[in-house]
Amino acid sequence: MTGLSDLTRDSARDAARAELSRREYADAQPPLLVRLAGRLVRELGELLDGAAAAVPGGRLGLLLLLGLLVLLVAVVLARVRPAGRSGARAPLFAGSAELSAAQHRELADRAAAEGRFADAVRERLRAVVRDLEARGVLDPRPGRTAGEIARDAGAAVPAVATDLRRAAVAFDEVWYGGRTADASSYALLVEVDERVGRSRLVVS
């Protein structure tokens, strides 16, 4: 046995490690996940303390700064999203001039060529509706939403009901669901427009 006079720093450390490695000490330790969680909490606390020390006002100043950052992100996201894409569904023709199907198609193609695919999707759906009105499937009614148009026209002409639902869903996803419109979104509306145009519409 090592005497007290022979005990050095290294030998004391080795003896302590040997003692703590015994099974009864290992069994007494908290589970690994508990130890990891405790370590994470301690490190997070140290990180917050360090950040608070660097910010005027300490912890209160840090909380105010974080609140301002959250508010800034919310404002940026709100401004990035196109207008009219949140809240209740607006009428498809709200505030728009009385144009023919051909004129709406022209506006749609121009918007698509300029990369404004959300506008292109809207104008192409408007073209579909004007075509249905001109062919007697729908009565002109400016207050309809895209979903109402698909429902009413689909009920009148079941042959195009599925196509109209697809168009309405695509429109709603872009204008109200936060989906970014692209060339494929517009291509779907073009396909629906052309299919409806080729269809022999027999009102039931």
N, C-alpha and C positions, 0 to 999 in steps of 0.2 A: 504494500500500500504506500502511496506517495505521501510523504510528510509535508506539513505546512511549509517548512523551510525550502522544500524542493518545488513548491507550486509556483509556476510561472503563468504569464498571461495566456500563452498558447495552450499550456496543459489544462488550465482552468476552463478555457473555452471548449476544448475537446471533451473534458469531463462533463461539462454542462450539456453538450450536444448528445453525448452518450446517455446521459440520464433522461433527457427529454425525448429520446427516441424509443424509450421503453413503451411497451404496448399499452400500459395503463394510461399513459399520457396521451397517446394517439387516440384511444377510445374516448377520452374525455373532451377532445376537440369538437367544435361544432361541425356539422356537415360541410362538405366542400362548397356547395352552392351558397350556404349562409356566409361562409368566410369570403367568397368572391363578392357577394352582394355588399357585405360590410366594407370591403376594400373599395368597391366602386363608389359607395356613398362617401367614404372618407376622401377619395380623390376628387369627387365632384365638389365636395365641400371646400377642399383646398383650392380648386380651380375658381369657384365662385368668390372665395375670400380674396384670391389674387386679383380677380377682375374688379371686385368691389374696391379694393385698395387703390386701383389705378383710375377709378372714376370719381370725380368730385361728388361728395355726398354719400360715399360708401354704398352700403346695400340698397338704401332708398334710391340713390342716384342710378344704380345699376338697374333696378326694377323699372324706373321711369324710362331709362334708355331702351330697355327691352320692349316696353309698352309702345314707345314711339316707333320702333322698328316694325312691330306687328301691324300698327296702324298704317305705316308707310307701304308695307307689302299689300295690305288689303286695298288701299287706294290705287296702287299700281295695277293690281289684278282687275279691279273694277273698271279702270280706264282702258285696259287692253282689250277686254271683251267688247265685241261690237254692240252698239246701242240696240236696245229692244230685244236682247236675248235672255232676259230674265223676267220673272213675273208671269202674269197671265198672257195667254195667247192673244195676239193682236190680229185684227182682220187682215187678210192677205192683201187687200187693195186699199188699206188705210192711207189716206193722203195722196194717193196716186192719181194721175190724170187718166181720162178715159181714152185708152189706146186699144188698137186691134190686136189680134193674136200675132199677126205678122210684125207689128211694131214692137211688141214685147219680145218676140224672138230676136229681133235685131238688137235690142238693148241687151238681151242675155248674151248673145254672141260677142258683142263689144266688151261687155264686162269680163267674160271668160278670157278674151284675147288680152285684156289688161291685167289678168291675174286676180280679179275681184270675183272669186268663185261663189261667195255667199250671195252677192247681188245677182250673179248669173243664175243661181238656183232659184231665187225668188222670181226673177223675171220670166224664167222658162215655165215655172208653175203657173204664173199669171197667164202666159200664152195658152197653156192647156185649158185653163178655165174659160178664157175668152172664146176659144174654139168650141168648147162644150155649150157655152151660151149661144153662140152663133148657130149651132146645129140643133138648138131647141132642147138640149138635155137639161140645162140649168136655166132658171130664171135669173136675170141679172139682180144680184143682191150684194152690195159692197161689204156688208158687215160679216160675211162668212169667214171663219178661220179655215186653215188648210184641212184640218180634220173634218170639219163640217162639210167642206166641199167634197172630200173623198167619200164621206158617208152618203150625202144626198145624191151625187152623181152615180156612185156605185150601186145604190138602191134602184135608181132609174134604169141604169144600163149595167147589169151584172157582168157582162163580157169584159168591161174595163175596170171592174171594182178592185181587183188585185193590183193592177198597175197604179191606180189612183192612190191606193193605200201606201204603196211603196214610195210614191212621190211625196205624199204628205208626211210620212215618217222621216224621209230624208230632209225635207224642209224644216221640220220641227227640231231634228237633231242639230242642224246647223244654226238655226236662229234662236232656239231656246235651250238646247241641250249642251251648248258649249263645244260642240264638235267643230273642228276646223275644216271648212270646205276646201275641196281640191278638184282637180280635173275629173276624178272618178265620180265625185258627187254630181258634178254638172252632167257628165256622160249619162248617168242614170236618169236624170230629168229629160235629157234629149231623147233617150230611148223610149221613155214613157210617152212623151209628146208625139213621137213618130208612130208609136203603136196605136195610140188613141186616134191619131189622124188617119191611119189606114183602116181602122175598125169601122164596120158597118153598124152604126149606133141605132139600135132599135129600142126605143123607150118602152119599158114594161109598165 
